[in-house]
Amino acid sequence: MKGARLPPLSWYDLLLELRRAEHDGLRPYQLQSAMLIPQYNMSRLIDRVAKAGYVERISCDADGRGHIVRVTSEGKALQRKMWPVYRSVLEREFALRLSEAEAQRLAELLHRLAGASGPTTTPSTRAAGRAQ
C-alpha cells in the first residue's frame, strides 16, 4: 500500500468490516473482535481513520457512553481504490501459487478454523466479492 501512496492495510480491513455492516455500523468492540486487534490499537486506528474523514462516530442510543462507527462515502471510495493493490498482492503471493484444488482445500480448512457455516469459496471467487 505504501508504494501506491495508500494508507496501511489495517485501514482497508477496517473499512471493509464497516462496509459489510452497511448503514448500521459497528461498535468498536465488534470491530476489535472481527479484526483481532487489541482495544488500544483499535481506538487509535479508529481515531486516525476518523480524523482523515473515512469513518464517523455516531452516539449509541443503547449506551450513552458508547458509539457506533460507520464508513463514510469517502471511506467507501478509499476502500475501492485500495482493493486493486491488495488484490494484486493476494494473487501474487497466494492465489497464483496454488492450483484450483489446493485453493479449494485451503478455503475449506480456513472456513472450518473460522467456525463459519455455509458454502466455502476459493481465492478466485472471494476476490470478486471483496472488490465490492
C-alpha positions in Angstrom: 0.0 0.0 0.0 2.8 2.4 0.9 4.3 2.1 -2.6 0.9 3.1 -4.1 0.7 6.0 -1.7 -2.3 4.5 0.1 -3.0 4.1 3.8 -1.9 0.9 5.6 -3.7 -2.4 5.1 -5.3 -2.1 8.6 -7.4 0.9 7.1 -8.6 -1.3 4.3 -9.7 -4.0 6.8 -11.5 -1.5 9.0 -13.3 0.0 6.0 -14.2 -3.4 4.7 -15.7 -4.6 8.0 -17.7 -1.3 8.2 -18.9 -1.7 4.6 -20.1 -5.2 5.4 -22.1 -3.8 8.4 -23.7 -1.4 5.9 -25.6 1.6 7.5 -25.8 0.0 10.9 -22.1 0.4 11.6 -20.3 -1.4 14.3 -19.3 -0.8 17.9 -15.5 -0.7 18.4 -15.6 -3.9 20.4 -17.2 -5.6 17.4 -14.5 -4.3 15.1 -11.9 -5.4 17.6 -13.3 -8.9 17.6 -13.7 -9.1 13.8 -10.2 -7.8 13.1 -8.4 -9.4 16.1 -6.8 -6.1 17.2 -6.3 -5.2 20.8 -8.6 -2.5 22.2 -5.9 0.2 22.5 -4.8 -0.3 18.9 -8.4 -0.3 17.7 -9.1 3.0 19.4 -6.0 4.6 17.7 -6.9 3.1 14.3 -10.5 4.5 14.5 -9.1 7.9 15.6 -6.7 8.1 12.6 -9.3 6.9 10.1 -12.0 9.2 11.5 -9.6 12.2 11.5 -9.0 11.6 7.8 -12.8 11.6 7.2 -13.2 8.0 6.2 -15.3 6.9 9.1 -17.7 8.7 11.5 -18.7 8.1 15.1 -22.4 8.1 16.0 -23.7 8.1 19.5 -25.1 4.8 20.6 -28.7 5.1 21.9 -28.4 1.9 23.9 -25.2 3.0 25.7 -24.8 6.7 26.4 -21.0 6.4 26.7 -20.6 4.3 23.6 -20.5 5.0 20.0 -21.1 3.3 16.6 -18.5 3.6 13.8 -19.8 3.9 10.3 -17.9 4.2 7.0 -18.4 7.5 5.1 -18.8 7.8 1.3 -15.1 8.9 1.2 -14.2 5.8 3.1 -16.1 3.6 0.6 -14.2 5.3 -2.2 -10.9 4.8 -0.5 -11.6 1.1 0.1 -12.5 0.6 -3.6 -9.2 2.4 -4.5 -7.2 0.2 -2.2 -8.7 -3.1 -3.4 -6.8 -3.5 -6.7 -3.4 -3.0 -4.9 -4.4 -5.5 -2.2 -5.8 -8.0 -4.8 -2.6 -8.0 -6.8 -0.6 -8.9 -3.7 -3.0 -11.6 -2.8 -2.9 -13.1 -6.2 0.9 -12.9 -6.5 1.6 -14.2 -3.0 -1.2 -16.8 -2.7 -3.6 -17.5 -5.5 -1.1 -17.9 -8.3 1.0 -20.3 -6.2 -1.9 -22.7 -5.7 -3.8 -25.0 -8.0 -7.6 -24.6 -8.0 -7.8 -27.8 -6.0 -5.3 -26.6 -3.5 -7.1 -23.3 -3.2 -10.4 -25.0 -2.6 -8.8 -27.2 0.1 -7.2 -24.2 1.8 -10.6 -22.4 1.7 -12.3 -25.4 3.3 -9.7 -25.6 6.1 -9.8 -21.9 6.8 -13.6 -22.0 6.8 -13.5 -24.8 9.3 -11.0 -22.9 11.5 -13.2 -19.8 11.4 -16.1 -21.9 12.7 -18.3 -20.4 9.9 -21.2 -22.2 8.2 -22.3 -22.0 4.7 -20.5 -22.5 1.3 -16.8 -22.2 1.0 -15.2 -20.1 -1.7 -11.8 -20.2 -3.4 -9.4 -17.2 -3.6 -10.6 -16.5 -7.1 -14.3 -16.4 -6.1 -13.6 -14.5 -3.0 -11.6 -11.9 -4.9 -14.6 -10.9 -6.9 -16.7 -10.5 -3.7 -14.1 -8.4 -1.8 -13.9 -5.8 -4.5 -17.4 -4.7 -3.7 
